[in-house]
Amino acid sequence: MKQFVTIALCCILVAGCASSKSGQVYSREEAQRVQQVKLGTIEYVKPVMIEGTKSAVGTAGGAVVGGIAGSTIGKGRGSVVAAVVGAIAGGLLGSAAEEGVTRQQGYEIMVKLDSGEIISVVQKADEEFKQGERIRVLSDGFKTRVSH
């Protein structure tokens, strides 16, 4: 049981380190990097769901926990079979759990830039935006975000 708790906590911590889709959070690589700034007006804001992380962490963590749990069932060959089945089931459940835990509410923000161009940006719903509001669109060539 102690191993199960330790593995589960490690999985949660690693999932918490997943990159942010927030318009307000910058990665270390984005610091001190020139960004192009365009001004515009919000045409509309639509709530969306941003899928969660799908890495090997959830799958591996679930497989380890499932394998350990399965190995406690039966004896001899039965224990080995139960460990394998437990590892497969745990891997599938761990992957689904990771994706579910890291899923986020987001916004699709359609912006009419002052140049007349219309763009759409999807980002985490951690800042309120309203139709008709003046905003900035920041882009470094890789990531684009909408900001007040």
C-alpha positions in Angstrom: 0.0 0.0 0.0 2.9 2.3 0.8 4.3 1.8 -2.7 0.9 2.5 -4.3 0.6 5.9 -2.4 4.2 6.9 -3.4 3.7 6.1 -7.0 0.3 7.8 -7.1 1.8 11.0 -5.5 4.7 11.0 -8.1 2.2 10.7 -11.0 0.1 13.6 -9.6 3.3 15.8 -9.1 4.5 15.1 -12.6 1.0 15.8 -14.1 1.0 19.1 -12.3 4.2 20.1 -14.1 2.5 19.9 -17.5 2.9 23.0 -19.6 0.3 25.7 -19.1 -2.1 26.9 -21.8 -2.7 30.1 -19.9 -2.4 33.5 -21.5 -0.8 34.7 -18.2 1.9 32.0 -17.7 5.2 32.2 -19.5 7.7 29.3 -19.8 11.3 29.9 -19.0 12.1 29.7 -22.7 9.7 32.6 -23.4 11.3 35.0 -21.0 13.5 37.6 -22.6 12.3 36.6 -26.1 11.0 39.3 -28.5 7.3 39.0 -29.2 5.4 40.6 -32.0 2.4 42.6 -30.6 -0.8 43.3 -32.7 -3.8 45.2 -31.5 -7.4 44.2 -32.2 -10.9 43.8 -31.0 -12.6 40.7 -29.8 -15.3 39.5 -32.2 -16.5 36.6 -30.0 -15.4 34.3 -27.2 -16.5 30.6 -27.2 -15.9 28.2 -24.2 -14.0 25.1 -25.3 -12.3 22.2 -23.6 -8.5 21.8 -23.9 -7.6 18.1 -23.8 -5.3 16.9 -21.1 -1.7 15.6 -21.3 -1.3 12.2 -22.8 2.3 11.2 -21.8 3.8 8.0 -20.8 3.7 9.1 -17.1 0.1 8.2 -16.5 0.4 5.0 -18.5 3.6 3.9 -16.7 2.4 4.9 -13.3 -0.9 3.0 -13.8 0.9 0.0 -15.1 3.2 -0.2 -12.1 0.4 0.2 -9.7 -1.8 -2.3 -11.6 1.0 -4.8 -11.8 1.8 -4.6 -8.1 -1.9 -4.9 -7.2 -2.3 -7.8 -9.6 0.7 -9.7 -8.3 -0.9 -9.9 -4.9 -3.7 -12.1 -6.4 -3.2 -15.8 -6.5 0.0 -17.8 -6.3 2.6 -19.0 -8.8 1.4 -18.7 -12.4 -1.9 -17.2 -11.4 0.0 -14.4 -9.7 2.0 -13.7 -12.8 -1.1 -13.6 -15.0 -2.9 -11.3 -12.6 0.2 -9.0 -12.5 0.2 -8.8 -16.3 -3.5 -8.2 -16.5 -3.3 -5.7 -13.7 -0.4 -3.9 -15.4 -2.4 -3.6 -18.7 -5.6 -2.4 -17.0 -3.6 -0.1 -14.8 -1.8 1.4 -17.8 -5.1 2.1 -19.5 -6.7 3.6 -16.4 -3.5 5.6 -15.6 -3.5 7.1 -19.1 -7.2 8.0 -18.9 -6.7 9.5 -15.4 -3.8 11.6 -16.5 -5.8 13.0 -19.4 -8.8 13.7 -17.2 -6.8 15.4 -14.4 -4.9 17.7 -16.8 -8.0 18.6 -19.0 -8.7 22.4 -18.8 -11.5 24.8 -19.6 -10.5 27.2 -22.3 -11.7 29.9 -24.7 -11.6 30.2 -28.4 -11.1 33.9 -28.9 -11.8 35.3 -32.4 -10.0 38.7 -32.9 -10.3 41.2 -35.6 -6.8 42.8 -35.8 -6.5 46.5 -36.6 -5.0 45.4 -39.9 -8.4 43.8 -40.8 -7.1 40.3 -40.5 -9.3 37.9 -38.4 -7.5 35.3 -36.2 -8.6 32.8 -33.6 -6.6 31.8 -30.5 -7.4 29.1 -28.0 -6.1 29.4 -24.5 -6.9 28.5 -20.9 -10.0 30.2 -19.5 -8.2 32.0 -16.6 -8.9 35.6 -17.8 -12.2 37.1 -18.8 -12.7 38.4 -22.3 -15.8 40.1 -23.8 -17.0 40.8 -27.3 -16.0 44.3 -28.4 -13.1 44.6 -26.0 -9.7 45.9 -27.2 -6.9 43.5 -26.6 -3.3 42.7 -27.5 -2.2 39.6 -29.4 1.3 38.5 -28.6 3.2 36.0 -30.7 6.8 34.8 -30.7 6.5 32.6 -33.8 5.7 29.5 -31.8 3.0 30.6 -29.3 0.3 33.1 -29.6 -1.7 34.6 -26.7 -4.4 37.1 -26.1 -3.9 39.6 -23.3 -5.5 42.8 -21.9 
